[in-house]
Structure formats: structure tokens, C-alpha cells
Amino acid sequence: MSKIPRHIAIIMDGNGRWAKEHNLPRALGHKAGVEAIRRIVKESNKLGVEYLTLYAFSTENWKRPLKEVNSLMKLLVDYLKSEIEELNANDVVINSIGDISKLPKICRVELDNAYEKTRNNKGLTLNLALNYGGRNEIVDAVKEICLDLNSGKISEDKITEDIFSNYMYTRDMPDPDLIIRPSGELRLSNFLLWQSAYSEFWFSNINWPDFHEKELKLAISDYQKRDRRFGKVK
Ligand code: FPP
């Protein structure tokens, strides 16, 4: 496995449909989705992926029934509590993107604990997109730039694409090389809009809880065959 993507981002879709297929409540579909997270984090770390961004909760997901929102928040807390020791032992760094100030306090406490514990690790960065929206991220960056313009910290002629990138949540990360979306949907759903300008996409019909190491390797080997020209000619 040469040419491993440095940054893989995944839209973890199809938990609800998986639950329906198995005659289970939606919450159990999300629970099965967490099992897929465990597998894919481990495998990504093993393969030498540097950044794995998982779309765990979008700015639009607040519109779901309160019961489902609560069960997702609980799964996040349970995941962090139960996995933190092993993630830490495997040198994983925990990070998040999105406005986590709107998450329940218990989630923020566990996240803070996980950042603190893992910040000096050197392995995979597990980047959780939580209350994340690509348009919201761009608007937030523009607001911050306006503040810096008004205070004289930067001047208009200094604003370049690179400078703009430094105002995004992903400021310390490379753009995603590969974006994966399972469950048969072919859209970006407000995920990494700025950062995906030159990402390669990989879609699959299986639902996220059925996503295994095999699918990750298939996506990567497909990616390795792509000719990335970034607008240039060879
Ligand atoms: C999409 O499936 C999935 C989500 C909106 C949530 C993903 C979250 C988790 C797997 C668990 C919580 C996160 C962590 C980090 C532990 P869907 O419900 O839209 O599926 P459907 O389209 O089939 O209904």
C-alpha cells in the first residue's frame, strides 16, 4: 500500500437505513455505526493515514427528533469514555472541527479531556466534525477576517487563499485527499466545502455500519489509481 492518502474524510451515512433493514430502532443503527468507527480508526492508523475526519454531527442534524439527537450525543460521550485509553495507547490525537460550544456540557468535558490526554501523540489525528457545517465555517472565517481587518492585524491586499485557509477550523491540516461516502448518496451535504476543492471522491452502496477494513482498502486502492492533476497537464 504505497501512496496512502494523508487525509481521509468520511460522511458516515446509512445508519438509519441499516437499522430499518434489521428491524431495529434508529439509535441502534448509530450504535452499529460506532463499531464501524472503531474498526476504521484502527485500520487507518495501521495504514499510516495522518488525518481521518469523520462527519459525526452536522449543523443540520439538530433538526432531527430530540430523542435521536440525545442518543447521538450519548454515543459520542460513551465512545470517548470507552476508547480514550486505547486511542491514547495507539498514539492517536483527538481533534474536532465545528462549533462545539453548542454541544451538551458532558460532551465538551469528555472532548476537552480527550484533547488534553492525546495532544502530544504522534499517530493518526482523529478529527471529529461535530456541529459542523461547511458554509457556517466559511462565514465564521469571514467574520474573523473582518475583525482582523478592523483591528489592523491584516490588510486586504494580504488576503490570499492560503491566508483564508488559516481562518478555517482545519488550519493545521492538509486538505482531504480522499472523501468517502457510503450508503449510495452522491452529495457533499455541507461537508468540507472549502477544503474539498481538489479531493478525490469514493462512493459505495453499503451502509456505514457495514463498512469494514475491506471497503477502506478498496477506496484507498481506487484512489491510488487516480491521476491527480490539480488543473495542470502532465
Ligand atoms: C448518518 O446516518 C449518520 C449520522 C447523522 C450520525 C453519525 C454518528 C455516529 C455514527 C455516532 C456518533 C459519533 C461518534 C464520533 C461516536 P443517517 O441517520 O442519516 O442514516 P439514514 O440516511 O439511513 O437515515
Boltz pocket constraint, residues with backbone or C-beta under 6 A from the ligand:
constraints:
  - pocket:
      binder: B
      contacts: [[A, 12], [A, 13], [A, 14], [A, 15], [A, 16], [A, 17], [A, 18], [A, 29], [A, 30], [A, 33], [A, 34], [A, 37], [A, 55], [A, 56], [A, 57], [A, 61], [A, 72], [A, 75], [A, 76], [A, 79], [A, 128]]
      max_distance: 6.0
